[in-house]
Amino acid sequence: MKELREGAGAPIRVWEPAGHPMEAPVMEQAARVAGLPITEAVCLMPDAHFGIGGPVGGVIATRAAVVPALVGVDIGCGMLAARTDLRREALDGRWPTLRAAIEAHIPVGGPGIKGSWQDRRETPAAVSAAWEALEPRFRGILARHPGVKASPAATQLGTLGGGNHFVEVCVDPEDAVWLMLHSGSRGVGNRIGSYFIARAREQAQAARRRLPDEHLAWLDEETPLFRDYIEAVGWAQDYARTNRRLMLDALAASVRAVLGRDFESAREAVDCHHNYIQPLGGGRYLTRKGAVSARAGEPGIIPGSMGARSFIVRGLGNAASYESCSHGAGRRMSRGEARRTFSLEDHARATAGVECRKDAGVLDETPGAYKDIDSVMAAQSDLVEITTTLRQVVSVKG
């Protein structure tokens, strides 16, 4: 870790992976965030890359305020992984069948109707019951902030989405089968995030605040809008966690359909957000924008790309990082650059041995578009320790 300070700004702490130096635009974003009067410190995890307002892979501590754009619009996005009692040999030779079963059980893609239960014409009972539990709080948010607008939240619950979200079946070194997925709060989180980002910008303009980037408008702790935003973020995090739990159940059902028998689907489970706000007490707040909590002894998940290893980790409680670690490998090139750089043949080679899409629609997610996960893990050996290494066998993307 190296610590920098830009002028009178807050410290910037950087965990930089070998072979992947932080790009100038990332450091410039970090400096702008560090220069805000509300910022206590900025930490760049080894997977950090350019984002909106601030770097993805950033940990930002603030005083008496939060910046909605630094949480982003996929509030509560995170990972869920569960070790089963199955061994790899139980599914060997059935990987294409399993991938088809997963895609039949879990709507993928988006936005809008595509990738929701609406295009399946029937919402599962478990999804409807989960939405009934979530809906009253959401109605309260809408009553105070109708600008959030109703969304397809009920029909997107228990669905994957697109982009870098995925569902995977993995194996560990002992050939135990793991079920793993990455998703968040879908369209409703986007609407909540977008609304409060716009409201923060309006308040900054009314107060004539001079901002280095309009996306860095913040909400002050003593305002009603701040309290409503914190409540809405908390609800979106609950939606995201419920979304992952429902998909894990559907993923287990997919495996049961292929096997024709039952099995224990969650012998060991790890669930972690990586886009969210954590109150620190005393009027201090921690925003993890693509970062995972890594308190001492706390389990976490750091996934690789479609063709790279993933890791179950245990936090070391490093105070310098605000007890945080990376949330993945981190992009080394934009989606557009990846599509221009890699061919279908490149992608097929990089994902050899993985049952996954090999078409042009996922070229922006090909492994070469991401940093080397081993370098990323080596750079944060003072943040986490690896407890289990996973290798994906099936990968489903929207």
Order of alpha helices (4+ residues) and beta strands (2+ residues): beta-beta-alpha-beta-beta-beta-alpha-beta-alpha-alpha-alpha-beta-beta-alpha-beta-alpha-beta-beta-beta-beta-beta-beta-beta-alpha-alpha-alpha-beta
